[in-house]
Structures are given as C-alpha cells and as structure tokens.
Amino acid sequence: MHTPLRRTLGNTKLKTRQDVRRFRKFLKRNYNLQSMALIDIDPDTLRNYLMDYLTSIRTRKGLKYDPETLRSYYLSIQRFL
C-alpha cells in the first residue's frame, strides 16, 4: 500500500534525480565536464556553475522560470550533494 508520505518521498527522489541529470547535461554541454562527480568540483566553481545554470535555463517555450521553480531546482541539487 502506498501512503501519501511514501508517494511524496518517491516523487522527491524522482524530481531530485531528474533535476541533477539536467544539471549534469548542462555541465557536459557548457563546460565539457563529462564524468566528474559533482561532489568533486571545487565549491566556488560549483557555485559559479549553479549560478550560470539557474540564470540560463528556460522552459520549453523559451521563457524564464519563475523564482520558485528555480529554487526547487537548486534545492534538488543541494539535496543530492
């Protein structure tokens, strides 16, 4: 039986995986970082990558994301680390 809490935790894990995968694709495309673990990136460098990522990503329609969505992406990556 799936309780609401279990579903929420499953959704959080899924969203975290998706957001981290998207961030890694960004790093590969923009910085040629292919196999480096996020945890191995210098904190100041990672901060710069995150700022670049969060200011450059767009919706499928090419619009900027609202601040809450950007915050959720940031928190997913933070949760992963």
Residue, then its C-alpha position, 0 to 999 in steps of 0.5 A: m500500500h502506498t501512503p501519501l508520505r511514501r508517494t511524496l518521498g518517491n516523487t522527491k527522489l524522482k524530481t531530485r534525480q531528474d533535476v541533477r541529470r539536467f544539471r549534469k547535461f548542462l555541465k557536459r554541454n557548457y563546460n565539457l565536464q563529462s564524468m566528474a562527480l559533482i561532489d568533486i568540483d571545487p565549491d566556488t566553481l560549483r557555485n559559479y556553475l549553479m549560478d550560470y545554470l539557474t540564470s540560463i535555463r528556460t522552459r520549453k517555450g523559451l521563457k524564464y522560470d519563475p523564482e520558485t521553480l528555480r529554487s526547487y531546482y537548486l534545492s534538488i541539487q543541494r539535496f543530492l550533494 
